Amino acid sequence: MSELFTCPKCKEKNNMLEPACWRCVRPFTESEKYDFFVQAKKSEERKELIASLTPEQQYIENIKLAKETTDWSEVSEEDIEKESNKIILTTSFVVAQQDIKHEVDVITAEVVYGMNIFKDLFSSVRDIVGGRSNATQNVLRDARKVVMRELRKEALLIGADAVISIDLDYQELSGGGKNGMLMVVASGTAVTLVS
């Protein structure tokens, strides 16, 4: 049985052996601890029930359970990826036609890509003769797609429905005046939406 307890005030995970939340320093009441253990017991029984369902029903129930408990350890990477695709990403401060219920947290995702020697060579030639560097553009595009996928996953794992105010930062990590590594960082505010 998991000993991780979600603080009712700040929604941060805590060890139940601690007397208070590590984040908001709010003491846990005996009633909250009792409720937690009752829920944990129900959760264990529910996992046993899920094991007897069809694969499609198992997927649905596992996702529901993971969202309720914010424990994704029992969900496969493939299913997490599938579910994270439902997370809404926007650079706006609002989500179109939906109301924001709660700001969960500021989240980030980082990706570092290496520019191989041949791409560096062709980029250097482009610097001299001019024109677009398709190789570099492709690396930038791939890095952006991967970092956005990682941002969706981060949002899902903390129980958010969307990420607003997204900002993308690109940085070249180089040494000796040569192209080296490309770092892309995406950040935003994870929010839950009114159903």
Phi and psi restraints in degrees (value plus and minus 20) as a CYANA .aco file:
   2 SER   PHI     -87.9   -47.9
   2 SER   PSI     121.3   161.3
   3 GLU   PHI    -122.6   -82.6
   3 GLU   PSI      -9.8    30.2
   4 LEU   PHI    -104.3   -64.3
   4 LEU   PSI     109.6   149.6
   5 PHE   PHI    -142.1  -102.1
   5 PHE   PSI     112.8   152.8
   6 THR   PHI    -109.1   -69.1
   6 THR   PSI     103.3   143.3
   7 CYS   PHI     -83.4   -43.4
   7 CYS   PSI     108.0   148.0
   8 PRO   PHI     -83.6   -43.6
   8 PRO   PSI     -44.1    -4.1
   9 LYS   PHI    -105.6   -65.6
   9 LYS   PSI     -77.1   -37.1
  10 CYS   PHI    -124.6   -84.6
  10 CYS   PSI     -22.7    17.3
  11 LYS   PHI      46.0    86.0
  11 LYS   PSI      -0.6    39.4
  12 GLU   PHI    -107.4   -67.4
  12 GLU   PSI     126.3   166.3
  13 LYS   PHI     -98.3   -58.3
  13 LYS   PSI     118.2   158.2
  14 ASN   PHI    -155.8  -115.8
  14 ASN   PSI     138.0   178.0
  15 ASN   PHI    -103.1   -63.1
  15 ASN   PSI     110.1   150.1
  16 MET   PHI     -86.1   -46.1
  16 MET   PSI     -35.7     4.3
  17 LEU   PHI     -95.6   -55.6
  17 LEU   PSI     -34.8     5.2
  18 GLU   PHI    -101.0   -61.0
  18 GLU   PSI     127.6   167.6
  19 PRO   PHI     -98.5   -58.5
  19 PRO   PSI     -40.9    -0.9
  20 ALA   PHI    -166.5  -126.5
  20 ALA   PSI     142.5   182.5
  21 CYS   PHI     -86.1   -46.1
  21 CYS   PSI     113.5   153.5
  22 TRP   PHI     -90.0   -50.0
  22 TRP   PSI     -44.2    -4.2
  23 ARG   PHI    -109.2   -69.2
  23 ARG   PSI     -73.5   -33.5
  24 CYS   PHI    -120.9   -80.9
  24 CYS   PSI     -22.1    17.9
  25 VAL   PHI      41.7    81.7
  25 VAL   PSI       1.8    41.8
  26 ARG   PHI    -102.8   -62.8
  26 ARG   PSI     107.6   147.6
  27 PRO   PHI     -87.7   -47.7
  27 PRO   PSI     125.0   165.0
  28 PHE   PHI    -105.7   -65.7
  28 PHE   PSI     117.1   157.1
  29 THR   PHI    -106.9   -66.9
  29 THR   PSI     139.7   179.7
  30 GLU   PHI     -82.8   -42.8
  30 GLU   PSI     -55.2   -15.2
  31 SER   PHI     -82.7   -42.7
  31 SER   PSI     -63.1   -23.1
  32 GLU   PHI     -84.0   -44.0
  32 GLU   PSI     -60.9   -20.9
  33 LYS   PHI     -84.4   -44.4
  33 LYS   PSI     -61.8   -21.8
  34 TYR   PHI     -82.4   -42.4
  34 TYR   PSI     -67.6   -27.6
  35 ASP   PHI     -78.6   -38.6
  35 ASP   PSI     -59.1   -19.1
  36 PHE   PHI     -81.3   -41.3
  36 PHE   PSI     -67.0   -27.0
  37 PHE   PHI     -85.8   -45.8
  37 PHE   PSI     -55.6   -15.6
  38 VAL   PHI     -83.7   -43.7
  38 VAL   PSI     -66.0   -26.0
  39 GLN   PHI     -84.1   -44.1
  39 GLN   PSI     -60.1   -20.1
  40 ALA   PHI     -82.5   -42.5
  40 ALA   PSI     -60.7   -20.7
  41 LYS   PHI     -83.5   -43.5
  41 LYS   PSI     -64.4   -24.4
  42 LYS   PHI     -81.6   -41.6
  42 LYS   PSI     -57.9   -17.9
  43 SER   PHI     -82.6   -42.6
  43 SER   PSI     -62.3   -22.3
  44 GLU   PHI     -83.5   -43.5
  44 GLU   PSI     -63.0   -23.0
  45 GLU   PHI     -84.5   -44.5
  45 GLU   PSI     -57.8   -17.8
  46 ARG   PHI     -85.8   -45.8
  46 ARG   PSI     -57.6   -17.6
  47 LYS   PHI     -81.9   -41.9
  47 LYS   PSI     -59.5   -19.5
  48 GLU   PHI     -84.3   -44.3
  48 GLU   PSI     -60.1   -20.1
  49 LEU   PHI     -85.2   -45.2
  49 LEU   PSI     -62.3   -22.3
  50 ILE   PHI     -78.8   -38.8
  50 ILE   PSI     -57.4   -17.4
  51 ALA   PHI     -80.7   -40.7
  51 ALA   PSI     -42.1    -2.1
  52 SER   PHI    -110.5   -70.5
  52 SER   PSI     -20.9    19.1
  53 LEU   PHI    -109.4   -69.4
  53 LEU   PSI     150.9   190.9
  54 THR   PHI     -89.8   -49.8
  54 THR   PSI     139.5   179.5
  55 PRO   PHI     -74.4   -34.4
  55 PRO   PSI     -60.7   -20.7
  56 GLU   PHI     -87.0   -47.0
  56 GLU   PSI     -62.6   -22.6
  57 GLN   PHI     -86.3   -46.3
  57 GLN   PSI     -57.1   -17.1
  58 GLN   PHI     -81.1   -41.1
  58 GLN   PSI     -63.3   -23.3
  59 TYR   PHI     -77.8   -37.8
  59 TYR   PSI     -69.6   -29.6
  60 ILE   PHI     -81.7   -41.7
  60 ILE   PSI     -67.3   -27.3
  61 GLU   PHI     -88.3   -48.3
  61 GLU   PSI     -59.2   -19.2
  62 ASN   PHI     -82.4   -42.4
  62 ASN   PSI     -60.2   -20.2
  63 ILE   PHI     -86.6   -46.6
  63 ILE   PSI     -64.5   -24.5
  64 LYS   PHI     -78.0   -38.0
  64 LYS   PSI     -67.4   -27.4
  65 LEU   PHI     -83.2   -43.2
  65 LEU   PSI     -63.1   -23.1
  66 ALA   PHI     -83.1   -43.1
  66 ALA   PSI     -59.5   -19.5
  67 LYS   PHI     -87.6   -47.6
  67 LYS   PSI     -58.1   -18.1
  68 GLU   PHI     -89.1   -49.1
  68 GLU   PSI     -60.3   -20.3
  69 THR   PHI    -118.4   -78.4
  69 THR   PSI     -30.8     9.2
  70 THR   PHI      32.9    72.9
  70 THR   PSI      10.8    50.8
  71 ASP   PHI    -132.3   -92.3
  71 ASP   PSI      84.1   124.1
  72 TRP   PHI    -119.0   -79.0
  72 TRP   PSI      -8.8    31.2
  73 SER   PHI     -85.3   -45.3
  73 SER   PSI     -46.0    -6.0
  74 GLU   PHI    -109.8   -69.8
  74 GLU   PSI     -22.5    17.5
  75 VAL   PHI    -121.3   -81.3
  75 VAL   PSI     114.5   154.5
  76 SER   PHI     -88.4   -48.4
  76 SER   PSI     136.0   176.0
  77 GLU   PHI     -78.7   -38.7
  77 GLU   PSI     -58.0   -18.0
  78 GLU   PHI     -82.7   -42.7
  78 GLU   PSI     -62.4   -22.4
  79 ASP   PHI     -90.7   -50.7
  79 ASP   PSI     -55.9   -15.9
  80 ILE   PHI     -83.1   -43.1
  80 ILE   PSI     -63.4   -23.4
  81 GLU   PHI     -80.5   -40.5
  81 GLU   PSI     -65.3   -25.3
  82 LYS   PHI     -81.5   -41.5
  82 LYS   PSI     -64.4   -24.4
  83 GLU   PHI     -92.0   -52.0
  83 GLU   PSI     -54.8   -14.8
  84 SER   PHI     -87.5   -47.5
  84 SER   PSI     -41.2    -1.2
  85 ASN   PHI     -85.6   -45.6
  85 ASN   PSI     -34.6     5.4
  86 LYS   PHI    -104.3   -64.3
  86 LYS   PSI     -30.9     9.1
  87 ILE   PHI     -90.1   -50.1
  87 ILE   PSI     111.2   151.2
  88 ILE   PHI    -105.5   -65.5
  88 ILE   PSI     111.7   151.7
  89 LEU   PHI    -135.8   -95.8
  89 LEU   PSI     115.5   155.5
  90 THR   PHI    -172.3  -132.3
  90 THR   PSI     127.9   167.9
  91 THR   PHI    -105.2   -65.2
  91 THR   PSI     -28.2    11.8
  92 SER   PHI     -97.8   -57.8
  92 SER   PSI     146.6   186.6
  93 PHE   PHI    -106.5   -66.5
  93 PHE   PSI     -24.0    16.0
  94 VAL   PHI    -154.7  -114.7
  94 VAL   PSI     143.7   183.7
  95 VAL   PHI    -125.6   -85.6
  95 VAL   PSI     106.4   146.4
  96 ALA   PHI     -74.6   -34.6
  96 ALA   PSI     108.7   148.7
  97 GLN   PHI      40.0    80.0
  97 GLN   PSI       2.7    42.7
  98 GLN   PHI    -159.6  -119.6
  98 GLN   PSI     127.1   167.1
  99 ASP   PHI    -117.3   -77.3
  99 ASP   PSI     121.1   161.1
 100 ILE   PHI    -103.6   -63.6
 100 ILE   PSI     108.4   148.4
 101 LYS   PHI    -108.7   -68.7
 101 LYS   PSI     -64.9   -24.9
 102 HIS   PHI    -176.6  -136.6
 102 HIS   PSI     116.7   156.7
 103 GLU   PHI    -104.9   -64.9
 103 GLU   PSI     100.2   140.2
 104 VAL   PHI    -103.4   -63.4
 104 VAL   PSI     -76.2   -36.2
 105 ASP   PHI    -193.4  -153.4
 105 ASP   PSI     143.7   183.7
 106 VAL   PHI    -105.0   -65.0
 106 VAL   PSI     110.1   150.1
 107 ILE   PHI    -145.8  -105.8
 107 ILE   PSI     136.9   176.9
 108 THR   PHI    -157.5  -117.5
 108 THR   PSI     138.6   178.6
 109 ALA   PHI    -159.9  -119.9
 109 ALA   PSI     121.7   161.7
 110 GLU   PHI    -148.3  -108.3
 110 GLU   PSI     123.7   163.7
 111 VAL   PHI    -158.6  -118.6
 111 VAL   PSI     114.6   154.6
 112 VAL   PHI    -140.6  -100.6
 112 VAL   PSI     105.2   145.2
 113 TYR   PHI    -135.3   -95.3
 113 TYR   PSI     119.7   159.7
 114 GLY   PHI    -110.3   -70.3
 114 GLY   PSI     117.0   157.0
 115 MET   PHI    -115.0   -75.0
 115 MET   PSI      94.9   134.9
 116 ASN   PHI     -94.1   -54.1
 116 ASN   PSI     148.8   188.8
 117 ILE   PHI     -80.1   -40.1
 117 ILE   PSI     -53.8   -13.8
 118 PHE   PHI     -92.1   -52.1
 118 PHE   PSI     -60.1   -20.1
 119 LYS   PHI     -84.2   -44.2
 119 LYS   PSI     -59.6   -19.6
 120 ASP   PHI     -81.2   -41.2
 120 ASP   PSI     -62.3   -22.3
 121 LEU   PHI     -83.1   -43.1
 121 LEU   PSI     -67.3   -27.3
 122 PHE   PHI     -87.3   -47.3
 122 PHE   PSI     -53.7   -13.7
 123 SER   PHI     -84.9   -44.9
 123 SER   PSI     -59.4   -19.4
 124 SER   PHI     -84.4   -44.4
 124 SER   PSI     -59.6   -19.6
 125 VAL   PHI     -84.2   -44.2
 125 VAL   PSI     -62.2   -22.2
 126 ARG   PHI     -81.2   -41.2
 126 ARG   PSI     -56.5   -16.5
 127 ASP   PHI     -78.9   -38.9
 127 ASP   PSI     -56.3   -16.3
 128 ILE   PHI    -100.0   -60.0
 128 ILE   PSI     -69.8   -29.8
 129 VAL   PHI    -111.8   -71.8
 129 VAL   PSI     -34.2     5.8
 130 GLY   PHI      67.3   107.3
 130 GLY   PSI     153.9   193.9
 131 GLY   PHI      82.7   122.7
 131 GLY   PSI     156.3   196.3
 132 ARG   PHI    -105.2   -65.2
 132 ARG   PSI     125.0   165.0
 133 SER   PHI    -124.9   -84.9
 133 SER   PSI      79.2   119.2
 134 ASN   PHI     -82.2   -42.2
 134 ASN   PSI     -56.6   -16.6
 135 ALA   PHI     -81.4   -41.4
 135 ALA   PSI     -66.7   -26.7
 136 THR   PHI     -87.4   -47.4
 136 THR   PSI     -61.0   -21.0
 137 GLN   PHI     -80.3   -40.3
 137 GLN   PSI     -59.6   -19.6
 138 ASN   PHI     -86.1   -46.1
 138 ASN   PSI     -59.3   -19.3
 139 VAL   PHI     -84.9   -44.9
 139 VAL   PSI     -62.5   -22.5
 140 LEU   PHI     -81.4   -41.4
 140 LEU   PSI     -63.5   -23.5
 141 ARG   PHI     -83.9   -43.9
 141 ARG   PSI     -65.6   -25.6
 142 ASP   PHI     -82.5   -42.5
 142 ASP   PSI     -63.4   -23.4
 143 ALA   PHI     -82.3   -42.3
 143 ALA   PSI     -61.6   -21.6
 144 ARG   PHI     -83.6   -43.6
 144 ARG   PSI     -64.7   -24.7
 145 LYS   PHI     -82.9   -42.9
 145 LYS   PSI     -62.4   -22.4
 146 VAL   PHI     -87.4   -47.4
 146 VAL   PSI     -63.3   -23.3
 147 VAL   PHI     -87.1   -47.1
 147 VAL   PSI     -53.6   -13.6
 148 MET   PHI     -89.6   -49.6
 148 MET   PSI     -57.6   -17.6
 149 ARG   PHI     -83.8   -43.8
 149 ARG   PSI     -61.3   -21.3
 150 GLU   PHI     -85.8   -45.8
 150 GLU   PSI     -56.7   -16.7
 151 LEU   PHI     -85.6   -45.6
 151 LEU   PSI     -60.5   -20.5
 152 ARG   PHI     -79.7   -39.7
 152 ARG   PSI     -64.1   -24.1
 153 LYS   PHI     -84.4   -44.4
 153 LYS   PSI     -62.8   -22.8
 154 GLU   PHI     -77.9   -37.9
 154 GLU   PSI     -63.9   -23.9
 155 ALA   PHI     -83.3   -43.3
 155 ALA   PSI     -64.1   -24.1
 156 LEU   PHI     -80.3   -40.3
 156 LEU   PSI     -64.6   -24.6
 157 LEU   PHI     -86.7   -46.7
 157 LEU   PSI     -40.4    -0.4
 158 ILE   PHI    -123.6   -83.6
 158 ILE   PSI     -11.7    28.3
 159 GLY   PHI      66.9   106.9
 159 GLY   PSI       0.9    40.9
 160 ALA   PHI    -108.5   -68.5
 160 ALA   PSI     140.3   180.3
 161 ASP   PHI    -124.7   -84.7
 161 ASP   PSI     -40.7    -0.7
 162 ALA   PHI    -176.4  -136.4
 162 ALA   PSI     143.7   183.7
 163 VAL   PHI    -146.1  -106.1
 163 VAL   PSI     102.3   142.3
 164 ILE   PHI    -129.1   -89.1
 164 ILE   PSI     147.8   187.8
 165 SER   PHI      35.3    75.3
 165 SER   PSI      23.7    63.7
 166 ILE   PHI     -92.0   -52.0
 166 ILE   PSI     116.8   156.8
 167 ASP   PHI    -147.1  -107.1
 167 ASP   PSI     112.9   152.9
 168 LEU   PHI    -129.6   -89.6
 168 LEU   PSI     111.2   151.2
 169 ASP   PHI    -142.3  -102.3
 169 ASP   PSI     112.2   152.2
 170 TYR   PHI    -131.5   -91.5
 170 TYR   PSI     115.7   155.7
 171 GLN   PHI    -162.0  -122.0
 171 GLN   PSI     113.6   153.6
 172 GLU   PHI    -112.9   -72.9
 172 GLU   PSI     106.4   146.4
 173 LEU   PHI    -121.9   -81.9
 173 LEU   PSI      86.9   126.9
 174 SER   PHI    -152.2  -112.2
 174 SER   PSI     146.9   186.9
 175 GLY   PHI    -165.6  -125.6
 175 GLY   PSI     120.9   160.9
 176 GLY   PHI      48.8    88.8
 176 GLY   PSI       4.5    44.5
 177 GLY   PHI      55.8    95.8
 177 GLY   PSI     -10.4    29.6
 178 LYS   PHI    -130.7   -90.7
 178 LYS   PSI     133.0   173.0
 179 ASN   PHI     -85.6   -45.6
 179 ASN   PSI     118.6   158.6
 180 GLY   PHI    -150.7  -110.7
 180 GLY   PSI    -108.8   -68.8
 181 MET   PHI    -136.2   -96.2
 181 MET   PSI     128.1   168.1
 182 LEU   PHI    -133.1   -93.1
 182 LEU   PSI     105.8   145.8
 183 MET   PHI    -132.3   -92.3
 183 MET   PSI     111.9   151.9
 184 VAL   PHI    -140.8  -100.8
 184 VAL   PSI     108.4   148.4
 185 VAL   PHI    -141.2  -101.2
 185 VAL   PSI     107.5   147.5
 186 ALA   PHI    -132.6   -92.6
 186 ALA   PSI     113.7   153.7
 187 SER   PHI    -156.0  -116.0
 187 SER   PSI     135.6   175.6
 188 GLY   PHI    -194.7  -154.7
 188 GLY   PSI     159.9   199.9
 189 THR   PHI    -124.1   -84.1
 189 THR   PSI      98.7   138.7
 190 ALA   PHI     -99.0   -59.0
 190 ALA   PSI     112.0   152.0
 191 VAL   PHI    -154.0  -114.0
 191 VAL   PSI     137.1   177.1
 192 THR   PHI    -122.9   -82.9
 192 THR   PSI     132.1   172.1
 193 LEU   PHI    -132.1   -92.1
 193 LEU   PSI     132.9   172.9
 194 VAL   PHI     -89.6   -49.6
 194 VAL   PSI     108.7   148.7
